[in-house]
Each structure stands twice: as C-alpha cells, then as structure tokens.
Amino acid sequence: MIAISPRPVGRNWITISFASTLYLCPILDLLLAEVPTQWEAELRLGLQEALVNAAKHGNNLDPSKTVGVRFSIVQNQYWWVISDEGSGFKAPCSCTLHQNNCGEIHPPDDSIDSILPHVENECGRGLFILYQIFDRVEWNDRGTELRLCKELPSRYRLPRLR
C-alpha cells in the first residue's frame, strides 16, 4: 500500500510512504509526475537506485518497515528526501574517478558505460549513479535519510543519460 499525505497549507512538500518492496513503478510515477519529460528517464534511474537502497539495504525488504519520501519543487530545484527504518549507512562524501597527473578524469568518454568500470572501490555502482545524476547527494548523521536535489536551470539543457 502507498500512503500519500495531502499537501499542507503554506508548504510545498508531498509525502509518500510505502512498505519495503522492489515494486517501485507506481511510486516512481508519482515522484516524477511534475518532472519535465526530457528529464524523466535520468531521474527515474537515480530515484530507483535510491529507493532500492532504502528498501533492500536499509530495511532488508522487511514489509513491516516503511520507506518514506518527501518531494518538493522550489524554483528550479527538485528535491527528494528518502528515509528508511534501517540501522544506518556510512556514506562516502563523494564518488570519484581516477585522475591523471594533469587532473583530467579518465576515461575521457563521458558515457556512464565507460565510466562505471573506473569507479573507486569505496563507492558502488548505485552510489556512483546518484552522484552523477543529482546535483546534491547528502545523508543525515545516522545514514537513514538521503537528500537528493536536481537543479534544472534551463529547459534547453539536455540530460546526461540518453
């Protein structure tokens, strides 16, 4: 079951909560309803990674535990705050790629497929995807709440993933 809280007067956050599951299509549809079409695929991938991590790794797919998501649009910023009832996660500050002596990131090809094999060990594929898609990736101190932000400054800017 999916629970959606009504939007409180004077606030622009929508809250959704659901039992830990990997069946995320209807949840992702709700979370992406107000996202411009050209950004849906990229943000769907990122949100799916975050929700799977919360349900699977945070809540161990325990159906008695819930995943909560708060969503808001503030000017050109799209915010999602995802929380789980797990024991927490020690997140890396960022996911980095290997750099050469000139500070250039390798590989020079910007596609995700060519970059993923070069992700350093402390950052898994899912976290790397989050850091590539979202402009802000932040956890609370306990590691049970993830804050994601995507800025869409111009409708002419194309998504990273095609």
CNS distance restraints for C-alpha pairs under 8 A (distance, minus, plus):
assign (resid   1 and name CA) (resid  18 and name CA) 5.95 0.50 0.50
assign (resid   1 and name CA) (resid  19 and name CA) 6.75 0.50 0.50
assign (resid   2 and name CA) (resid  16 and name CA) 6.85 0.50 0.50
assign (resid   2 and name CA) (resid  17 and name CA) 5.87 0.50 0.50
assign (resid   2 and name CA) (resid  18 and name CA) 4.71 0.50 0.50
assign (resid   2 and name CA) (resid  19 and name CA) 7.53 0.50 0.50
assign (resid   2 and name CA) (resid  27 and name CA) 7.75 0.50 0.50
assign (resid   3 and name CA) (resid  16 and name CA) 5.53 0.50 0.50
assign (resid   3 and name CA) (resid  17 and name CA) 5.22 0.50 0.50
assign (resid   3 and name CA) (resid  18 and name CA) 6.32 0.50 0.50
assign (resid   4 and name CA) (resid  14 and name CA) 7.37 0.50 0.50
assign (resid   4 and name CA) (resid  15 and name CA) 5.75 0.50 0.50
assign (resid   4 and name CA) (resid  16 and name CA) 4.53 0.50 0.50
assign (resid   4 and name CA) (resid  17 and name CA) 6.70 0.50 0.50
assign (resid   5 and name CA) (resid  14 and name CA) 6.43 0.50 0.50
assign (resid   5 and name CA) (resid  15 and name CA) 5.29 0.50 0.50
assign (resid   5 and name CA) (resid  16 and name CA) 6.46 0.50 0.50
assign (resid   6 and name CA) (resid  14 and name CA) 6.81 0.50 0.50
assign (resid   6 and name CA) (resid  15 and name CA) 7.70 0.50 0.50
assign (resid   7 and name CA) (resid  11 and name CA) 6.87 0.50 0.50
assign (resid   7 and name CA) (resid  12 and name CA) 6.53 0.50 0.50
assign (resid   7 and name CA) (resid  13 and name CA) 6.33 0.50 0.50
assign (resid   7 and name CA) (resid  14 and name CA) 5.56 0.50 0.50
assign (resid   7 and name CA) (resid  15 and name CA) 7.95 0.50 0.50
assign (resid   8 and name CA) (resid  12 and name CA) 7.33 0.50 0.50
assign (resid   8 and name CA) (resid  13 and name CA) 7.72 0.50 0.50
assign (resid  12 and name CA) (resid  72 and name CA) 5.83 0.50 0.50
assign (resid  12 and name CA) (resid  73 and name CA) 7.24 0.50 0.50
assign (resid  13 and name CA) (resid  70 and name CA) 6.13 0.50 0.50
assign (resid  13 and name CA) (resid  71 and name CA) 5.39 0.50 0.50
assign (resid  13 and name CA) (resid  72 and name CA) 4.71 0.50 0.50
assign (resid  13 and name CA) (resid  73 and name CA) 7.88 0.50 0.50
assign (resid  14 and name CA) (resid  70 and name CA) 5.51 0.50 0.50
assign (resid  14 and name CA) (resid  71 and name CA) 5.20 0.50 0.50
assign (resid  14 and name CA) (resid  72 and name CA) 6.49 0.50 0.50
assign (resid  15 and name CA) (resid  68 and name CA) 7.15 0.50 0.50
assign (resid  15 and name CA) (resid  69 and name CA) 5.66 0.50 0.50
assign (resid  15 and name CA) (resid  70 and name CA) 4.36 0.50 0.50
assign (resid  15 and name CA) (resid  71 and name CA) 6.44 0.50 0.50
assign (resid  16 and name CA) (resid  68 and name CA) 5.79 0.50 0.50
assign (resid  16 and name CA) (resid  69 and name CA) 5.15 0.50 0.50
assign (resid  16 and name CA) (resid  70 and name CA) 6.35 0.50 0.50
assign (resid  17 and name CA) (resid  66 and name CA) 6.39 0.50 0.50
assign (resid  17 and name CA) (resid  67 and name CA) 5.57 0.50 0.50
assign (resid  17 and name CA) (resid  68 and name CA) 4.24 0.50 0.50
assign (resid  17 and name CA) (resid  69 and name CA) 6.14 0.50 0.50
assign (resid  18 and name CA) (resid  66 and name CA) 5.33 0.50 0.50
assign (resid  18 and name CA) (resid  67 and name CA) 5.55 0.50 0.50
assign (resid  18 and name CA) (resid  68 and name CA) 6.65 0.50 0.50
assign (resid  19 and name CA) (resid  62 and name CA) 7.86 0.50 0.50
assign (resid  19 and name CA) (resid  63 and name CA) 5.19 0.50 0.50
assign (resid  19 and name CA) (resid  64 and name CA) 6.51 0.50 0.50
assign (resid  19 and name CA) (resid  65 and name CA) 5.88 0.50 0.50
assign (resid  19 and name CA) (resid  66 and name CA) 4.37 0.50 0.50
assign (resid  19 and name CA) (resid  67 and name CA) 6.31 0.50 0.50
assign (resid  20 and name CA) (resid  55 and name CA) 4.76 0.50 0.50
assign (resid  20 and name CA) (resid  56 and name CA) 7.45 0.50 0.50
assign (resid  20 and name CA) (resid  59 and name CA) 6.66 0.50 0.50
assign (resid  20 and name CA) (resid  60 and name CA) 7.97 0.50 0.50
assign (resid  20 and name CA) (resid  61 and name CA) 5.11 0.50 0.50
assign (resid  20 and name CA) (resid  62 and name CA) 5.92 0.50 0.50
assign (resid  20 and name CA) (resid  63 and name CA) 5.03 0.50 0.50
assign (resid  20 and name CA) (resid  64 and name CA) 7.47 0.50 0.50
assign (resid  20 and name CA) (resid  65 and name CA) 6.03 0.50 0.50
assign (resid  20 and name CA) (resid  66 and name CA) 5.40 0.50 0.50
assign (resid  20 and name CA) (resid  67 and name CA) 6.10 0.50 0.50
assign (resid  21 and name CA) (resid  55 and name CA) 6.06 0.50 0.50
assign (resid  21 and name CA) (resid  56 and name CA) 7.72 0.50 0.50
assign (resid  21 and name CA) (resid  61 and name CA) 6.04 0.50 0.50
assign (resid  21 and name CA) (resid  63 and name CA) 7.05 0.50 0.50
assign (resid  22 and name CA) (resid  52 and name CA) 6.26 0.50 0.50
assign (resid  22 and name CA) (resid  55 and name CA) 7.08 0.50 0.50
assign (resid  22 and name CA) (resid  56 and name CA) 7.69 0.50 0.50
assign (resid  22 and name CA) (resid  61 and name CA) 7.99 0.50 0.50
assign (resid  24 and name CA) (resid  28 and name CA) 5.97 0.50 0.50
assign (resid  24 and name CA) (resid  48 and name CA) 7.29 0.50 0.50
assign (resid  24 and name CA) (resid  51 and name CA) 7.86 0.50 0.50
assign (resid  25 and name CA) (resid  29 and name CA) 6.12 0.50 0.50
assign (resid  26 and name CA) (resid  30 and name CA) 6.34 0.50 0.50
assign (resid  27 and name CA) (resid  31 and name CA) 6.26 0.50 0.50
assign (resid  28 and name CA) (resid  32 and name CA) 6.02 0.50 0.50
assign (resid  28 and name CA) (resid  44 and name CA) 6.61 0.50 0.50
assign (resid  28 and name CA) (resid  47 and name CA) 7.30 0.50 0.50
assign (resid  28 and name CA) (resid  48 and name CA) 7.20 0.50 0.50
assign (resid  29 and name CA) (resid  33 and name CA) 5.94 0.50 0.50
assign (resid  31 and name CA) (resid  71 and name CA) 7.03 0.50 0.50
assign (resid  32 and name CA) (resid  40 and name CA) 6.60 0.50 0.50
assign (resid  32 and name CA) (resid  43 and name CA) 7.80 0.50 0.50
assign (resid  32 and name CA) (resid  44 and name CA) 7.29 0.50 0.50
assign (resid  35 and name CA) (resid  39 and name CA) 6.66 0.50 0.50
assign (resid  35 and name CA) (resid  40 and name CA) 6.31 0.50 0.50
assign (resid  36 and name CA) (resid  40 and name CA) 6.59 0.50 0.50
assign (resid  38 and name CA) (resid 158 and name CA) 7.39 0.50 0.50
assign (resid  38 and name CA) (resid 159 and name CA) 7.02 0.50 0.50
assign (resid  39 and name CA) (resid  43 and name CA) 6.16 0.50 0.50
assign (resid  39 and name CA) (resid 158 and name CA) 7.90 0.50 0.50
assign (resid  39 and name CA) (resid 159 and name CA) 5.95 0.50 0.50
assign (resid  40 and name CA) (resid  44 and name CA) 5.75 0.50 0.50
assign (resid  41 and name CA) (resid  45 and name CA) 6.33 0.50 0.50
assign (resid  41 and name CA) (resid 161 and name CA) 7.71 0.50 0.50
assign (resid  41 and name CA) (resid 162 and name CA) 7.84 0.50 0.50
assign (resid  42 and name CA) (resid  46 and name CA) 6.54 0.50 0.50
assign (resid  42 and name CA) (resid 133 and name CA) 6.90 0.50 0.50
assign (resid  42 and name CA) (resid 159 and name CA) 6.74 0.50 0.50
assign (resid  42 and name CA) (resid 160 and name CA) 7.29 0.50 0.50
assign (resid  42 and name CA) (resid 161 and name CA) 5.76 0.50 0.50
assign (resid  42 and name CA) (resid 162 and name CA) 7.69 0.50 0.50
assign (resid  43 and name CA) (resid  47 and name CA) 5.97 0.50 0.50
assign (resid  43 and name CA) (resid 133 and name CA) 6.99 0.50 0.50
assign (resid  44 and name CA) (resid  48 and name CA) 5.86 0.50 0.50
assign (resid  45 and name CA) (resid  49 and name CA) 6.29 0.50 0.50
assign (resid  46 and name CA) (resid  50 and name CA) 6.36 0.50 0.50
assign (resid  46 and name CA) (resid 129 and name CA) 6.43 0.50 0.50
assign (resid  46 and name CA) (resid 130 and name CA) 5.45 0.50 0.50
assign (resid  46 and name CA) (resid 133 and name CA) 6.33 0.50 0.50
assign (resid  46 and name CA) (resid 134 and name CA) 7.63 0.50 0.50
assign (resid  47 and name CA) (resid  51 and name CA) 6.03 0.50 0.50
assign (resid  48 and name CA) (resid  52 and name CA) 5.96 0.50 0.50
assign (resid  49 and name CA) (resid  53 and name CA) 6.15 0.50 0.50
assign (resid  49 and name CA) (resid 126 and name CA) 5.76 0.50 0.50
assign (resid  49 and name CA) (resid 127 and name CA) 7.90 0.50 0.50
assign (resid  49 and name CA) (resid 129 and name CA) 7.83 0.50 0.50
assign (resid  49 and name CA) (resid 130 and name CA) 7.40 0.50 0.50
assign (resid  50 and name CA) (resid  54 and name CA) 6.30 0.50 0.50
assign (resid  50 and name CA) (resid  82 and name CA) 7.56 0.50 0.50
assign (resid  50 and name CA) (resid 126 and name CA) 7.73 0.50 0.50
assign (resid  50 and name CA) (resid 130 and name CA) 7.49 0.50 0.50
assign (resid  51 and name CA) (resid  55 and name CA) 6.15 0.50 0.50
assign (resid  51 and name CA) (resid  67 and name CA) 7.77 0.50 0.50
assign (resid  51 and name CA) (resid  82 and name CA) 7.33 0.50 0.50
assign (resid  52 and name CA) (resid  56 and name CA) 5.61 0.50 0.50
assign (resid  52 and name CA) (resid  57 and name CA) 7.59 0.50 0.50
assign (resid  53 and name CA) (resid  57 and name CA) 5.10 0.50 0.50
assign (resid  53 and name CA) (resid  58 and name CA) 6.39 0.50 0.50
assign (resid  54 and name CA) (resid  58 and name CA) 4.61 0.50 0.50
assign (resid  54 and name CA) (resid  59 and name CA) 6.29 0.50 0.50
assign (resid  54 and name CA) (resid  67 and name CA) 6.62 0.50 0.50
assign (resid  54 and name CA) (resid  82 and name CA) 7.56 0.50 0.50
assign (resid  54 and name CA) (resid  83 and name CA) 6.92 0.50 0.50
assign (resid  54 and name CA) (resid  84 and name CA) 5.50 0.50 0.50
assign (resid  54 and name CA) (resid  86 and name CA) 7.97 0.50 0.50
assign (resid  55 and name CA) (resid  59 and name CA) 5.00 0.50 0.50
assign (resid  55 and name CA) (resid  60 and name CA) 6.29 0.50 0.50
assign (resid  55 and name CA) (resid  61 and name CA) 5.34 0.50 0.50
assign (resid  55 and name CA) (resid  62 and name CA) 7.84 0.50 0.50
assign (resid  55 and name CA) (resid  66 and name CA) 7.77 0.50 0.50
assign (resid  55 and name CA) (resid  67 and name CA) 6.46 0.50 0.50
assign (resid  55 and name CA) (resid  84 and name CA) 7.08 0.50 0.50
assign (resid  56 and name CA) (resid  60 and name CA) 4.66 0.50 0.50
assign (resid  56 and name CA) (resid  61 and name CA) 4.91 0.50 0.50
assign (resid  57 and name CA) (resid  61 and name CA) 7.66 0.50 0.50
assign (resid  57 and name CA) (resid  86 and name CA) 7.81 0.50 0.50
assign (resid  58 and name CA) (resid  84 and name CA) 5.91 0.50 0.50
assign (resid  58 and name CA) (resid  85 and name CA) 6.59 0.50 0.50
assign (resid  58 and name CA) (resid  86 and name CA) 4.33 0.50 0.50
assign (resid  58 and name CA) (resid  87 and name CA) 6.86 0.50 0.50
assign (resid  58 and name CA) (resid  88 and name CA) 6.80 0.50 0.50
assign (resid  58 and name CA) (resid  89 and name CA) 7.82 0.50 0.50
assign (resid  58 and name CA) (resid 144 and name CA) 7.34 0.50 0.50
assign (resid  59 and name CA) (resid  65 and name CA) 6.24 0.50 0.50
assign (resid  59 and name CA) (resid  66 and name CA) 7.57 0.50 0.50
assign (resid  59 and name CA) (resid  67 and name CA) 7.95 0.50 0.50
assign (resid  59 and name CA) (resid  84 and name CA) 6.31 0.50 0.50
assign (resid  59 and name CA) (resid  85 and name CA) 5.83 0.50 0.50
assign (resid  59 and name CA) (resid  86 and name CA) 4.86 0.50 0.50
assign (resid  60 and name CA) (resid  86 and name CA) 7.70 0.50 0.50
assign (resid  61 and name CA) (resid  65 and name CA) 7.89 0.50 0.50
assign (resid  65 and name CA) (resid  84 and name CA) 7.72 0.50 0.50
assign (resid  65 and name CA) (resid  85 and name CA) 6.23 0.50 0.50
assign (resid  66 and name CA) (resid  84 and name CA) 6.36 0.50 0.50
assign (resid  66 and name CA) (resid  85 and name CA) 6.67 0.50 0.50
assign (resid  67 and name CA) (resid  82 and name CA) 7.08 0.50 0.50
assign (resid  67 and name CA) (resid  83 and name CA) 5.72 0.50 0.50
assign (resid  67 and name CA) (resid  84 and name CA) 4.76 0.50 0.50
assign (resid  67 and name CA) (resid  85 and name CA) 7.18 0.50 0.50
assign (resid  68 and name CA) (resid  81 and name CA) 7.93 0.50 0.50
assign (resid  68 and name CA) (resid  82 and name CA) 5.67 0.50 0.50
assign (resid  68 and name CA) (resid  83 and name CA) 5.12 0.50 0.50
assign (resid  68 and name CA) (resid  84 and name CA) 6.49 0.50 0.50
assign (resid  69 and name CA) (resid  80 and name CA) 6.53 0.50 0.50
assign (resid  69 and name CA) (resid  81 and name CA) 5.44 0.50 0.50
assign (resid  69 and name CA) (resid  82 and name CA) 4.51 0.50 0.50
assign (resid  69 and name CA) (resid  83 and name CA) 6.45 0.50 0.50
assign (resid  70 and name CA) (resid  79 and name CA) 7.89 0.50 0.50
assign (resid  70 and name CA) (resid  80 and name CA) 5.60 0.50 0.50
assign (resid  70 and name CA) (resid  81 and name CA) 5.04 0.50 0.50
assign (resid  70 and name CA) (resid  82 and name CA) 6.66 0.50 0.50
assign (resid  71 and name CA) (resid  78 and name CA) 7.56 0.50 0.50
assign (resid  71 and name CA) (resid  79 and name CA) 5.56 0.50 0.50
assign (resid  71 and name CA) (resid  80 and name CA) 4.60 0.50 0.50
assign (resid  71 and name CA) (resid  81 and name CA) 6.56 0.50 0.50
assign (resid  72 and name CA) (resid  78 and name CA) 6.02 0.50 0.50
assign (resid  72 and name CA) (resid  79 and name CA) 5.18 0.50 0.50
assign (resid  72 and name CA) (resid  80 and name CA) 6.73 0.50 0.50
assign (resid  73 and name CA) (resid  77 and name CA) 5.65 0.50 0.50
assign (resid  73 and name CA) (resid  78 and name CA) 4.61 0.50 0.50
assign (resid  73 and name CA) (resid  79 and name CA) 6.18 0.50 0.50
assign (resid  74 and name CA) (resid  78 and name CA) 6.57 0.50 0.50
assign (resid  74 and name CA) (resid  79 and name CA) 7.81 0.50 0.50
assign (resid  76 and name CA) (resid 151 and name CA) 5.68 0.50 0.50
assign (resid  76 and name CA) (resid 152 and name CA) 5.46 0.50 0.50
assign (resid  76 and name CA) (resid 153 and name CA) 5.97 0.50 0.50
assign (resid  77 and name CA) (resid 149 and name CA) 6.48 0.50 0.50
assign (resid  77 and name CA) (resid 150 and name CA) 5.71 0.50 0.50
assign (resid  77 and name CA) (resid 151 and name CA) 4.45 0.50 0.50
assign (resid  77 and name CA) (resid 152 and name CA) 6.43 0.50 0.50
assign (resid  78 and name CA) (resid 149 and name CA) 5.55 0.50 0.50
assign (resid  78 and name CA) (resid 150 and name CA) 5.19 0.50 0.50
assign (resid  78 and name CA) (resid 151 and name CA) 6.28 0.50 0.50
assign (resid  78 and name CA) (resid 152 and name CA) 7.83 0.50 0.50
assign (resid  79 and name CA) (resid 147 and name CA) 7.23 0.50 0.50
assign (resid  79 and name CA) (resid 148 and name CA) 5.73 0.50 0.50
assign (resid  79 and name CA) (resid 149 and name CA) 4.58 0.50 0.50
assign (resid  79 and name CA) (resid 150 and name CA) 6.70 0.50 0.50
assign (resid  80 and name CA) (resid 147 and name CA) 5.94 0.50 0.50
assign (resid  80 and name CA) (resid 148 and name CA) 5.21 0.50 0.50
assign (resid  80 and name CA) (resid 149 and name CA) 6.52 0.50 0.50
assign (resid  81 and name CA) (resid 145 and name CA) 6.79 0.50 0.50
assign (resid  81 and name CA) (resid 146 and name CA) 5.62 0.50 0.50
assign (resid  81 and name CA) (resid 147 and name CA) 4.45 0.50 0.50
assign (resid  81 and name CA) (resid 148 and name CA) 6.26 0.50 0.50
assign (resid  82 and name CA) (resid 145 and name CA) 5.54 0.50 0.50
assign (resid  82 and name CA) (resid 146 and name CA) 5.11 0.50 0.50
assign (resid  82 and name CA) (resid 147 and name CA) 6.46 0.50 0.50
assign (resid  83 and name CA) (resid 144 and name CA) 5.56 0.50 0.50
assign (resid  83 and name CA) (resid 145 and name CA) 4.20 0.50 0.50
assign (resid  83 and name CA) (resid 146 and name CA) 6.32 0.50 0.50
assign (resid  84 and name CA) (resid 144 and name CA) 5.53 0.50 0.50
assign (resid  84 and name CA) (resid 145 and name CA) 6.64 0.50 0.50
assign (resid  85 and name CA) (resid 144 and name CA) 6.80 0.50 0.50
assign (resid  86 and name CA) (resid 144 and name CA) 6.48 0.50 0.50
assign (resid  87 and name CA) (resid 142 and name CA) 7.89 0.50 0.50
assign (resid  87 and name CA) (resid 143 and name CA) 7.94 0.50 0.50
assign (resid  87 and name CA) (resid 144 and name CA) 7.18 0.50 0.50
assign (resid  88 and name CA) (resid 142 and name CA) 5.35 0.50 0.50
assign (resid  88 and name CA) (resid 143 and name CA) 4.33 0.50 0.50
assign (resid  88 and name CA) (resid 144 and name CA) 4.83 0.50 0.50
assign (resid  89 and name CA) (resid 142 and name CA) 6.87 0.50 0.50
assign (resid  89 and name CA) (resid 143 and name CA) 4.29 0.50 0.50
assign (resid  89 and name CA) (resid 144 and name CA) 6.58 0.50 0.50
assign (resid  90 and name CA) (resid 142 and name CA) 7.80 0.50 0.50
assign (resid  90 and name CA) (resid 143 and name CA) 5.94 0.50 0.50
assign (resid  91 and name CA) (resid 139 and name CA) 7.15 0.50 0.50
assign (resid  91 and name CA) (resid 143 and name CA) 6.99 0.50 0.50
assign (resid  92 and name CA) (resid 122 and name CA) 7.20 0.50 0.50
assign (resid  92 and name CA) (resid 123 and name CA) 7.03 0.50 0.50
assign (resid  94 and name CA) (resid 123 and name CA) 7.96 0.50 0.50
assign (resid  94 and name CA) (resid 131 and name CA) 6.94 0.50 0.50
assign (resid  95 and name CA) (resid 119 and name CA) 7.25 0.50 0.50
assign (resid  95 and name CA) (resid 120 and name CA) 7.32 0.50 0.50
assign (resid  95 and name CA) (resid 122 and name CA) 7.82 0.50 0.50
assign (resid  95 and name CA) (resid 123 and name CA) 5.69 0.50 0.50
assign (resid  95 and name CA) (resid 127 and name CA) 7.30 0.50 0.50
assign (resid  95 and name CA) (resid 128 and name CA) 5.66 0.50 0.50
assign (resid  95 and name CA) (resid 131 and name CA) 6.61 0.50 0.50
assign (resid  96 and name CA) (resid 119 and name CA) 6.61 0.50 0.50
assign (resid  96 and name CA) (resid 120 and name CA) 6.60 0.50 0.50
assign (resid  97 and name CA) (resid 105 and name CA) 6.30 0.50 0.50
assign (resid  97 and name CA) (resid 106 and name CA) 6.91 0.50 0.50
assign (resid  97 and name CA) (resid 115 and name CA) 7.95 0.50 0.50
assign (resid  97 and name CA) (resid 118 and name CA) 6.23 0.50 0.50
assign (resid  97 and name CA) (resid 119 and name CA) 5.47 0.50 0.50
assign (resid  97 and name CA) (resid 120 and name CA) 6.40 0.50 0.50
assign (resid  98 and name CA) (resid 105 and name CA) 6.18 0.50 0.50
assign (resid  98 and name CA) (resid 106 and name CA) 6.22 0.50 0.50
assign (resid  98 and name CA) (resid 118 and name CA) 6.92 0.50 0.50
assign (resid  98 and name CA) (resid 119 and name CA) 7.57 0.50 0.50
assign (resid  98 and name CA) (resid 120 and name CA) 7.39 0.50 0.50
assign (resid  99 and name CA) (resid 103 and name CA) 5.32 0.50 0.50
assign (resid  99 and name CA) (resid 104 and name CA) 5.43 0.50 0.50
assign (resid  99 and name CA) (resid 105 and name CA) 4.72 0.50 0.50
assign (resid  99 and name CA) (resid 106 and name CA) 6.18 0.50 0.50
assign (resid 100 and name CA) (resid 104 and name CA) 5.65 0.50 0.50
assign (resid 100 and name CA) (resid 105 and name CA) 6.81 0.50 0.50
assign (resid 100 and name CA) (resid 106 and name CA) 7.43 0.50 0.50
assign (resid 106 and name CA) (resid 115 and name CA) 7.68 0.50 0.50
assign (resid 106 and name CA) (resid 118 and name CA) 7.83 0.50 0.50
assign (resid 107 and name CA) (resid 114 and name CA) 6.84 0.50 0.50
assign (resid 107 and name CA) (resid 115 and name CA) 6.32 0.50 0.50
assign (resid 107 and name CA) (resid 118 and name CA) 7.81 0.50 0.50
assign (resid 109 and name CA) (resid 114 and name CA) 6.55 0.50 0.50
assign (resid 109 and name CA) (resid 115 and name CA) 7.61 0.50 0.50
assign (resid 110 and name CA) (resid 114 and name CA) 7.17 0.50 0.50
assign (resid 110 and name CA) (resid 115 and name CA) 6.97 0.50 0.50
assign (resid 111 and name CA) (resid 115 and name CA) 6.40 0.50 0.50
assign (resid 111 and name CA) (resid 161 and name CA) 7.78 0.50 0.50
assign (resid 112 and name CA) (resid 116 and name CA) 5.93 0.50 0.50
assign (resid 112 and name CA) (resid 161 and name CA) 7.73 0.50 0.50
assign (resid 113 and name CA) (resid 117 and name CA) 7.65 0.50 0.50
assign (resid 114 and name CA) (resid 118 and name CA) 7.88 0.50 0.50
assign (resid 115 and name CA) (resid 119 and name CA) 6.92 0.50 0.50
assign (resid 116 and name CA) (resid 125 and name CA) 6.82 0.50 0.50
assign (resid 116 and name CA) (resid 128 and name CA) 7.83 0.50 0.50
assign (resid 119 and name CA) (resid 123 and name CA) 6.78 0.50 0.50
assign (resid 119 and name CA) (resid 124 and name CA) 7.55 0.50 0.50
assign (resid 119 and name CA) (resid 125 and name CA) 7.62 0.50 0.50
assign (resid 119 and name CA) (resid 128 and name CA) 7.33 0.50 0.50
assign (resid 123 and name CA) (resid 127 and name CA) 6.06 0.50 0.50
assign (resid 123 and name CA) (resid 128 and name CA) 6.25 0.50 0.50
assign (resid 124 and name CA) (resid 128 and name CA) 6.15 0.50 0.50
assign (resid 125 and name CA) (resid 129 and name CA) 6.22 0.50 0.50
assign (resid 126 and name CA) (resid 130 and name CA) 6.42 0.50 0.50
assign (resid 127 and name CA) (resid 131 and name CA) 6.32 0.50 0.50
assign (resid 128 and name CA) (resid 132 and name CA) 6.24 0.50 0.50
assign (resid 129 and name CA) (resid 133 and name CA) 6.11 0.50 0.50
assign (resid 130 and name CA) (resid 134 and name CA) 5.88 0.50 0.50
assign (resid 130 and name CA) (resid 137 and name CA) 7.10 0.50 0.50
assign (resid 131 and name CA) (resid 135 and name CA) 7.26 0.50 0.50
assign (resid 131 and name CA) (resid 136 and name CA) 7.52 0.50 0.50
assign (resid 131 and name CA) (resid 137 and name CA) 6.40 0.50 0.50
assign (resid 133 and name CA) (resid 150 and name CA) 7.69 0.50 0.50
assign (resid 133 and name CA) (resid 160 and name CA) 7.42 0.50 0.50
assign (resid 134 and name CA) (resid 148 and name CA) 6.31 0.50 0.50
assign (resid 134 and name CA) (resid 149 and name CA) 5.70 0.50 0.50
assign (resid 134 and name CA) (resid 150 and name CA) 5.01 0.50 0.50
assign (resid 135 and name CA) (resid 148 and name CA) 7.54 0.50 0.50
assign (resid 135 and name CA) (resid 149 and name CA) 5.67 0.50 0.50
assign (resid 135 and name CA) (resid 150 and name CA) 5.19 0.50 0.50
assign (resid 135 and name CA) (resid 151 and name CA) 6.61 0.50 0.50
assign (resid 136 and name CA) (resid 147 and name CA) 7.42 0.50 0.50
assign (resid 136 and name CA) (resid 148 and name CA) 5.51 0.50 0.50
assign (resid 136 and name CA) (resid 149 and name CA) 4.97 0.50 0.50
assign (resid 136 and name CA) (resid 150 and name CA) 6.95 0.50 0.50
assign (resid 137 and name CA) (resid 146 and name CA) 7.08 0.50 0.50
assign (resid 137 and name CA) (resid 147 and name CA) 5.84 0.50 0.50
assign (resid 137 and name CA) (resid 148 and name CA) 4.95 0.50 0.50
assign (resid 137 and name CA) (resid 149 and name CA) 6.90 0.50 0.50
assign (resid 138 and name CA) (resid 146 and name CA) 5.73 0.50 0.50
assign (resid 138 and name CA) (resid 147 and name CA) 5.07 0.50 0.50
assign (resid 138 and name CA) (resid 148 and name CA) 6.69 0.50 0.50
assign (resid 139 and name CA) (resid 143 and name CA) 5.56 0.50 0.50
assign (resid 139 and name CA) (resid 144 and name CA) 7.25 0.50 0.50
assign (resid 139 and name CA) (resid 145 and name CA) 5.56 0.50 0.50
assign (resid 139 and name CA) (resid 146 and name CA) 4.54 0.50 0.50
assign (resid 139 and name CA) (resid 147 and name CA) 6.16 0.50 0.50
assign (resid 140 and name CA) (resid 144 and name CA) 6.62 0.50 0.50
assign (resid 140 and name CA) (resid 145 and name CA) 5.46 0.50 0.50
assign (resid 140 and name CA) (resid 146 and name CA) 6.72 0.50 0.50
assign (resid 152 and name CA) (resid 157 and name CA) 7.80 0.50 0.50
assign (resid 153 and name CA) (resid 157 and name CA) 7.74 0.50 0.50
